[in-house]
């Protein structure tokens, strides 16, 4: 009896030990598996530019779009339609936007957070904040497990160097990013909690990119982004990021 009891105690202690070890390592491990899933940090370091094109769907109204990203943090997107367009950009220091749909003829200059807060909620950084996150001054924490669209996911909280907090949900089996939640950067959304769903991952020159993104706020769909074409390391003139 004593031997059986000792075995049970030993098994329990082993389970507790493994549980503690898993919790101590899981956050970083989950991030590493995600980075590997999207192609690995070595391949991402070789990416200097990304260009995409496709369609934005605003509640059933569809507009074409083009985006231009250049490392480390230059970004521009253009939405042309019926001879008019909306454009917004960040040149690494300052930003600007112009809305010809509202008959604007001169760009509005942006600064601070507004300069980096793109209307389509895209990050201006070419490289994911999760790649080499410690070197960028960011921190990650495992919040736990959660179900997202019937998929068991790890919930990782990312606290950026500037204090911004974002929650990422990674599929437990595939390690792909399924969902992200964070306060909206777009002033028009009034700082509401924005939920972004990622799907239709496709390989582009050895990297995996989600070709479908759905943005929701308070349960209501705001924007669906469908990429039809993506290219890496296409030369981009810095002048396109200027107003």
ChimeraX attribute file (.defattr): number of C-alpha atoms within 10 A of each C-alpha:
attribute: neighborCount
match mode: 1-to-1
recipient: residues
	/A:1	6
	/A:2	7
	/A:3	8
	/A:4	9
	/A:5	10
	/A:6	11
	/A:7	12
	/A:8	12
	/A:9	12
	/A:10	12
	/A:11	12
	/A:12	12
	/A:13	12
	/A:14	12
	/A:15	12
	/A:16	12
	/A:17	11
	/A:18	12
	/A:19	11
	/A:20	12
	/A:21	11
	/A:22	12
	/A:23	14
	/A:24	13
	/A:25	12
	/A:26	17
	/A:27	21
	/A:28	18
	/A:29	12
	/A:30	21
	/A:31	23
	/A:32	17
	/A:33	17
	/A:34	20
	/A:35	22
	/A:36	18
	/A:37	15
	/A:38	22
	/A:39	18
	/A:40	17
	/A:41	16
	/A:42	11
	/A:43	13
	/A:44	17
	/A:45	12
	/A:46	10
	/A:47	17
	/A:48	17
	/A:49	20
	/A:50	19
	/A:51	20
	/A:52	18
	/A:53	20
	/A:54	18
	/A:55	18
	/A:56	22
	/A:57	16
	/A:58	13
	/A:59	11
	/A:60	9
	/A:61	9
	/A:62	14
	/A:63	16
	/A:64	17
	/A:65	21
	/A:66	19
	/A:67	19
	/A:68	22
	/A:69	28
	/A:70	27
	/A:71	16
	/A:72	15
	/A:73	16
	/A:74	24
	/A:75	28
	/A:76	24
	/A:77	24
	/A:78	19
	/A:79	19
	/A:80	16
	/A:81	14
	/A:82	7
	/A:83	7
	/A:84	12
	/A:85	19
	/A:86	17
	/A:87	20
	/A:88	28
	/A:89	29
	/A:90	27
	/A:91	23
	/A:92	17
	/A:93	12
	/A:94	19
	/A:95	27
	/A:96	23
	/A:97	23
	/A:98	20
	/A:99	18
	/A:100	17
	/A:101	14
	/A:102	10
	/A:103	10
	/A:104	13
	/A:105	10
	/A:106	12
	/A:107	15
	/A:108	13
	/A:109	15
	/A:110	18
	/A:111	13
	/A:112	10
	/A:113	13
	/A:114	17
	/A:115	20
	/A:116	28
	/A:117	22
	/A:118	24
	/A:119	17
	/A:120	16
	/A:121	15
	/A:122	14
	/A:123	17
	/A:124	24
	/A:125	16
	/A:126	20
	/A:127	20
	/A:128	13
	/A:129	15
	/A:130	19
	/A:131	19
	/A:132	15
	/A:133	18
	/A:134	13
	/A:135	8
	/A:136	12
	/A:137	12
	/A:138	18
	/A:139	18
	/A:140	20
	/A:141	17
	/A:142	19
	/A:143	15
	/A:144	14
	/A:145	15
	/A:146	16
	/A:147	13
	/A:148	16
	/A:149	10
	/A:150	7
	/A:151	14
	/A:152	15
	/A:153	24
	/A:154	26
	/A:155	24
	/A:156	23
	/A:157	20
	/A:158	21
	/A:159	17
	/A:160	18
	/A:161	13
	/A:162	8
	/A:163	10
	/A:164	11
	/A:165	16
	/A:166	15
	/A:167	19
	/A:168	21
	/A:169	27
	/A:170	26
	/A:171	21
	/A:172	18
	/A:173	10
	/A:174	12
	/A:175	20
	/A:176	24
	/A:177	23
	/A:178	21
	/A:179	22
	/A:180	19
	/A:181	19
	/A:182	16
	/A:183	16
	/A:184	19
	/A:185	22
	/A:186	18
	/A:187	13
	/A:188	9
	/A:189	14
	/A:190	10
	/A:191	12
	/A:192	15
	/A:193	16
	/A:194	22
	/A:195	21
	/A:196	21
	/A:197	19
	/A:198	18
	/A:199	16
	/A:200	13
	/A:201	15
	/A:202	15
	/A:203	14
	/A:204	14
	/A:205	11
	/A:206	12
	/A:207	17
	/A:208	18
	/A:209	17
	/A:210	19
	/A:211	19
	/A:212	18
	/A:213	18
	/A:214	18
	/A:215	21
	/A:216	16
	/A:217	17
	/A:218	10
	/A:219	10
	/A:220	11
	/A:221	16
	/A:222	18
	/A:223	21
	/A:224	21
	/A:225	23
	/A:226	21
	/A:227	20
	/A:228	11
	/A:229	12
	/A:230	18
	/A:231	13
	/A:232	17
	/A:233	13
	/A:234	14
	/A:235	11
	/A:236	15
	/A:237	8
	/A:238	10
	/A:239	8
	/A:240	14
	/A:241	22
	/A:242	13
	/A:243	18
